Amino acid sequence: MTHSTSNSNPPDEERRGLLKWSAILLGSLATAAAGIPIVGFLLGPLRKRDDQWTTAGKVEDFPVGQTRLVDLQNPLHGLGDGDAGKIAIYVRRADEATFQIFAVNCTHLGCPVNWLADAGLFMCPCHGGVFYEDGSHASGPPPRGLYQYEHRLEKGDLLVKLGHLPTLQQPG
Amino acid sequence: MNTIKQIWDWLEHRLELRDSLWPVMRHPVPAALAKPVGWWYVFGSMTLTFLMLQIVTGICLAMVYQPTAEDAYASLEYLNYEAPFGWLMRAIHYWSATGMVVMLFVHMSQVFLMGAFKYPRELTWLVGVGLLAMTLGLAFTGQVLRYDGDSYWGVSVAVAAAGRVPWLGPSIVHFILGGEYIGSETLSRFFTLHVFILPGLLFSLLAVHLYLVVKRGISEPPTPGEPVDKATYHEQYEQLLEKGIPFFPHALYRDGVACAMAVLIVVGLAVVFGPKGPGEIPDPTLIHAEPRPDWYFLPIFALAALSPPSMETFLMLGLPVIGLGALLAVPFVAGTGERSARRRPVAVLTVLVSFVTLMILGWYGATSPWSPDMQAWSDAPVPENIVQKLTPLELQGAIVFQNKCCRNCHALEGSGGHRGPDLTDVGSRMNPDAMVRQVVQGGGNMPAYAQQMNSAEVEALVSFLVKLRPEGMPPAAVPSAPAETLAAVKATP
């Protein structure tokens, strides 16, 4: 067997060069052909889906001066989500025309805050964050007031825009 | 018998194990390992045994477990109550995971204290740190696969913390969740991580780790006054091995005994205590969940509650990275020199301080005194012996105290929340003016109740609080609030 030495004949060397470059070129093509779709698939979830409007209930269902926990279907829910496709929100009707819609997720680390109606406070069971009834920060570690969702009144319905899990850099 | 030998010879002719595996099994190890000190060398094997147990029980569980948000909970219930031995597989998987994390820390501490990470075994240590990271990753993802309320809100907490990363936070959140919210995609991702990605990475690292253990040889028990010197170590170690004993069977027997004990203990714990959970249904509308992480992450849970707000994000996101970085730096900082713990006081102190810190934080995490006791206002009545001596106004105050959920943060005679001070004797340390101010304005960690109570309620409440003092002790005359606060209050008309 002759290896590439100075006296090997030119056609052999040419053939080896061709093979080498074919291997590199075809290899790169093959890697890209399989790799690009794989990376694309993995990065798929980075594509954002916008929150959607959904009906939280009839306006008259919410008594003035009260805060209520409302269970809804997450408008973004998909196949196989089961109960996880649900979403809970707090609806506060401050007066006849003023609503506040709070996320249940504590602004500290996302645990579910509880509304204690008699005390007029939201309390978080994880690290002791407390919020006033208007959602503003009362005490404990949360860095800000409760997340609020965009909402509007339409034909006697209360509509709320939601879907994503609110976090500090992506509030309601 | 002859047939067995024939088969063996046929295999051996092709595999040539006598040339490859057998010398590895028989490789010499320091003779000292045959002495009682050899028991210090079993922890790595015990960790490995637990890993094997995890693989086998994990494969069993994966045959039944449904990694979708819709069915995961039901499949856990099915494992617990219907599948033959399903409960035991879940229990062994949980207790063996616990054993693996415990033994990993014991193994690391032993290697650190006996200076086994020093030259020429630095890389073995570095790969070991990678194994630690993978194991903790598996612990967290495994906890998520036990898809219940704790799991659901645990992901919520992890994502809330990850969401604080500057700039990239929202993208990281999306990537972890596989979408906009915790749903089926999220669970599938954690399943993939737990079952394919992390074990794959762990096995690769483990292969390198074991290769290095054999290639670099098991470290000899350290002797005080015999430091590691790069120039002479190899020669000394070779000399030591000349008088060494073969790894198989001498050292392996000790490993065998320890590993068998480990398995017996874990299976025993699994049989006695059973599987963990699943707890409450993972439903985002069941907001009365009080999520707690598995024990491995209680120190981090505590850190999130106890750190000052200004440093919180740094401690949550930075400390784990710094911790891993510090472990990776160990062999570069102290790669040579004394190996014996008797000559390394700083090393001993580091281990002690680390373990004490982790245990205190873990204890705080388990008891979480900073969390309000959410049911105390209705579940923990004002103790009878207090109620008996109250006037009608004071009784009214006791009702206000319960209804306004003061009890969720303040204990009476030890029962109730512990976020604020126990108020059993508050009447003897705070005067009425200070109480009114504290209730109305809040302060410290207490919310202001000005909007939540009318003046009659405040009056009743304070008259009740004043009554809370030991028999025969007069009410406090001097407020206990700090002087500067008082001055500030007086200055404002």
Chai-1 contact restraints between the chains, C-beta under 6 A:
chainA,res_idxA,chainB,res_idxB,connection_type,confidence,min_distance_angstrom,max_distance_angstrom,comment,restraint_id
A,P45,B,H174,contact,1.0,0.0,6.0,A-B,restraint_1
A,P45,B,F175,contact,1.0,0.0,6.0,A-B,restraint_2
A,P45,B,G178,contact,1.0,0.0,6.0,A-B,restraint_3
A,P45,B,G179,contact,1.0,0.0,6.0,A-B,restraint_4
A,L46,B,S171,contact,1.0,0.0,6.0,A-B,restraint_5
A,L46,B,H174,contact,1.0,0.0,6.0,A-B,restraint_6
A,R49,B,E180,contact,1.0,0.0,6.0,A-B,restraint_7
A,D71,B,T285,contact,1.0,0.0,6.0,A-B,restraint_8
A,L76,B,E180,contact,1.0,0.0,6.0,A-B,restraint_9
A,G80,B,T68,contact,1.0,0.0,6.0,A-B,restraint_10
A,G80,B,E70,contact,1.0,0.0,6.0,A-B,restraint_11
A,G80,B,S184,contact,1.0,0.0,6.0,A-B,restraint_12
A,D81,B,A69,contact,1.0,0.0,6.0,A-B,restraint_13
A,D81,B,G183,contact,1.0,0.0,6.0,A-B,restraint_14
A,D81,B,S184,contact,1.0,0.0,6.0,A-B,restraint_15
A,G82,B,A69,contact,1.0,0.0,6.0,A-B,restraint_16
A,G82,B,E70,contact,1.0,0.0,6.0,A-B,restraint_17
A,D83,B,D283,contact,1.0,0.0,6.0,A-B,restraint_18
A,A84,B,A69,contact,1.0,0.0,6.0,A-B,restraint_19
A,A84,B,I182,contact,1.0,0.0,6.0,A-B,restraint_20
A,A84,B,G183,contact,1.0,0.0,6.0,A-B,restraint_21
A,K86,B,P284,contact,1.0,0.0,6.0,A-B,restraint_22
A,K86,B,T285,contact,1.0,0.0,6.0,A-B,restraint_23
A,I87,B,P284,contact,1.0,0.0,6.0,A-B,restraint_24
A,A88,B,P284,contact,1.0,0.0,6.0,A-B,restraint_25
A,A88,B,T285,contact,1.0,0.0,6.0,A-B,restraint_26
A,A88,B,I287,contact,1.0,0.0,6.0,A-B,restraint_27
A,V104,B,I287,contact,1.0,0.0,6.0,A-B,restraint_28
A,L109,B,V157,contact,1.0,0.0,6.0,A-B,restraint_29
A,L109,B,A160,contact,1.0,0.0,6.0,A-B,restraint_30
A,G110,B,S156,contact,1.0,0.0,6.0,A-B,restraint_31
A,G110,B,V157,contact,1.0,0.0,6.0,A-B,restraint_32
A,G110,B,A160,contact,1.0,0.0,6.0,A-B,restraint_33
A,C111,B,W153,contact,1.0,0.0,6.0,A-B,restraint_34
A,P112,B,I287,contact,1.0,0.0,6.0,A-B,restraint_35
A,P112,B,A289,contact,1.0,0.0,6.0,A-B,restraint_36
A,N114,B,M374,contact,1.0,0.0,6.0,A-B,restraint_37
A,L116,B,C405,contact,1.0,0.0,6.0,A-B,restraint_38
A,D118,B,N403,contact,1.0,0.0,6.0,A-B,restraint_39
A,A119,B,K404,contact,1.0,0.0,6.0,A-B,restraint_40
A,A119,B,C405,contact,1.0,0.0,6.0,A-B,restraint_41
A,G120,B,Q452,contact,1.0,0.0,6.0,A-B,restraint_42
A,M123,B,P372,contact,1.0,0.0,6.0,A-B,restraint_43
A,P125,B,E290,contact,1.0,0.0,6.0,A-B,restraint_44
A,P125,B,S371,contact,1.0,0.0,6.0,A-B,restraint_45
A,P125,B,M374,contact,1.0,0.0,6.0,A-B,restraint_46
A,H127,B,A305,contact,1.0,0.0,6.0,A-B,restraint_47
A,H127,B,W370,contact,1.0,0.0,6.0,A-B,restraint_48
A,G128,B,W370,contact,1.0,0.0,6.0,A-B,restraint_49
A,G128,B,S371,contact,1.0,0.0,6.0,A-B,restraint_50
A,G128,B,P372,contact,1.0,0.0,6.0,A-B,restraint_51
A,G128,B,R419,contact,1.0,0.0,6.0,A-B,restraint_52
A,V130,B,P447,contact,1.0,0.0,6.0,A-B,restraint_53
A,A138,B,P447,contact,1.0,0.0,6.0,A-B,restraint_54
A,S139,B,N445,contact,1.0,0.0,6.0,A-B,restraint_55
A,S139,B,M446,contact,1.0,0.0,6.0,A-B,restraint_56
A,S139,B,P447,contact,1.0,0.0,6.0,A-B,restraint_57
A,P141,B,P309,contact,1.0,0.0,6.0,A-B,restraint_58
A,G163,B,E180,contact,1.0,0.0,6.0,A-B,restraint_59
A,H164,B,E180,contact,1.0,0.0,6.0,A-B,restraint_60
A,L165,B,Y181,contact,1.0,0.0,6.0,A-B,restraint_61
A,T167,B,A160,contact,1.0,0.0,6.0,A-B,restraint_62
A,T167,B,G163,contact,1.0,0.0,6.0,A-B,restraint_63
A,T167,B,V173,contact,1.0,0.0,6.0,A-B,restraint_64
A,L168,B,G163,contact,1.0,0.0,6.0,A-B,restraint_65
A,L168,B,R164,contact,1.0,0.0,6.0,A-B,restraint_66
A,Q169,B,G163,contact,1.0,0.0,6.0,A-B,restraint_67
A,Q169,B,G169,contact,1.0,0.0,6.0,A-B,restraint_68
A,Q169,B,P170,contact,1.0,0.0,6.0,A-B,restraint_69
A,Q170,B,P170,contact,1.0,0.0,6.0,A-B,restraint_70
